[in-house]
């Protein structure tokens, strides 16, 4: 849990604002990782799979919003969390 708090502090520069885009992306990524590990052992849990898809969609919308508004912070979030960048057409 200590590592999670330090990553969160790095992303939002120590700000405790849980409504900021970067914090929301961080917490969604944490939830996605938990659900992914759950689905590895319970592969037929379709309601959890649906919830995972909803979380992925929400995180994607937030990443699009962040990339349009602040490209430098978007790059920092992608690098820090270790997630793939958006596929732009």
C-alpha positions in Angstrom: 0.0 0.0 0.0 3.0 2.3 0.6 4.0 2.1 -3.1 0.5 3.0 -4.2 0.5 6.2 -2.1 3.9 7.2 -3.4 2.8 6.8 -7.0 -0.3 8.8 -6.3 1.8 11.6 -4.7 4.1 11.6 -7.7 1.2 12.0 -10.1 -0.6 14.8 -8.4 2.4 16.5 -6.8 1.2 15.7 -3.3 -2.3 17.1 -3.8 -5.0 15.2 -2.0 -7.7 16.1 -4.6 -9.4 12.8 -5.3 -11.5 14.4 -8.1 -8.5 15.3 -10.3 -8.2 13.4 -13.6 -4.8 11.9 -12.7 -6.0 10.6 -9.4 -9.1 9.0 -11.0 -6.9 7.3 -13.6 -4.6 6.0 -10.9 -7.5 4.5 -8.8 -9.2 3.1 -11.9 -5.9 1.4 -12.9 -5.6 0.0 -9.4 -9.2 -1.4 -9.6 -8.5 -2.8 -13.1 -5.4 -4.7 -11.8 -7.4 -6.2 -9.0 -10.2 -7.3 -11.3 -7.8 -8.7 -13.8 -6.1 -10.9 -11.1 -9.5 -12.0 -9.9 -10.6 -13.0 -13.5 -7.4 -15.1 -13.9 -8.6 -17.5 -11.3 -12.4 -17.1 -12.0 -12.5 -17.0 -15.7 -16.3 -17.5 -16.0 -17.3 -14.6 -13.7 -19.1 -12.6 -16.4 -20.4 -9.8 -14.2 -16.9 -9.0 -13.0 -15.8 -9.1 -16.7 -18.5 -6.6 -17.5 -17.4 -4.4 -14.6 -13.8 -4.6 -15.9 -15.0 -3.4 -19.4 -16.8 -0.5 -17.8 -13.7 0.5 -15.8 -11.5 0.3 -18.9 -13.9 2.5 -20.9 -14.0 5.1 -18.1 -10.2 5.1 -17.8 -10.0 5.5 -21.6 -12.3 8.5 -21.6 -10.3 10.1 -18.8 -7.1 9.5 -20.7 -8.5 11.1 -23.8 -9.6 14.1 -21.8 -6.1 14.4 -20.2 -4.3 14.0 -23.5 -6.3 16.8 -25.1 -5.8 19.1 -22.2 -2.3 18.5 -20.9 0.0 16.3 -23.0 3.0 16.5 -20.7 1.0 15.3 -17.7 -0.6 12.6 -19.9 2.9 11.3 -20.8 3.9 11.3 -17.2 0.8 9.3 -16.1 1.3 6.7 -18.9 5.0 6.3 -18.0 4.4 6.1 -14.2 1.5 3.7 -14.3 3.0 1.6 -17.0 -0.1 1.5 -19.2 -0.3 1.7 -23.0 -0.9 5.0 -24.7 -4.1 5.7 -26.7 -4.3 4.5 -30.3 -5.0 7.6 -32.4 -6.4 7.2 -35.9 
